[in-house]
Amino acid sequence: MIPILFENDDIIAVNKPEGLASIPERAKEKESVLSLLLPAFPQKLYVVHRLDKEASGVLIFARNAAAHKYLNAQFSSRTIKKIYVALTHGVIKDDRGIIDKPLRQFGSGRTGVDIQRGKSSATEFEVTKRFDAHTLIDVHTLTGRRHQIRAHLYSIGHPIVGDLHYGDKALQRTFPRLMLHAQKIILQLPSGQNVTIEAPIPESFQAVIGMVSR
């Protein structure tokens, strides 16, 4: 069973493991977070947002239509705050910064910077630890584009460790996972209560940190 981080009558928040899709993929027989939750929560669950299959961390589903509408409004207005932890290749010199570059999705499924045709996109980061050849950062998305964090960090020469879509594939394959974890979501429930939901850093993530810190 997927670990449940928070549950009430309106939402379910789980800690999604890496390598598991948020919702069913084209191959319907493959498991997803949603398909694994349904036996325990047979009522309809509403998709509020998604995490990349390769990433881990906090994932929220609404349990009724009213909560779904309420949360969607918060995501649309960017009042929900999501904090990610990422490990990048290379040593980032600035202690903090904002990557403000327009992004668009290409036919290959990749997202990239496109000054002319891209949509406004901004990613805020803060360095928490530097290693000899890598940097651990906290990341906050100010907009919500597909692969935004991954594409933005790649665009400044610091792709996320283990990312097979962005960066040198031969090098990225030497790492067991994408080093991107949705650690925290801060939101308001339909009741008006403000909550912070946090997903602990998984052992698979900590193991890679141990690898690069030697």
Secondary structure, 3 states (H helix, E strand, C coil): CCCEEEECCCEEEEEECCCCECCCCCCCCCCEHHHHHCCCCCCCCEECCCCCCCCEEEEEEECCHHHHHHHHHHHHHCCCEEEEEEEEECCCCCCEEEEECCEEECCCCCEEECCCCCECCEEEEEEEEECCCEEEEEEEECCCCCCHHHHHHHHCCCCECCCCCCCCHHHHCCCCCCCEEEEEEEEECCCCCEEEEECCCCHHHHHHHHHHCC
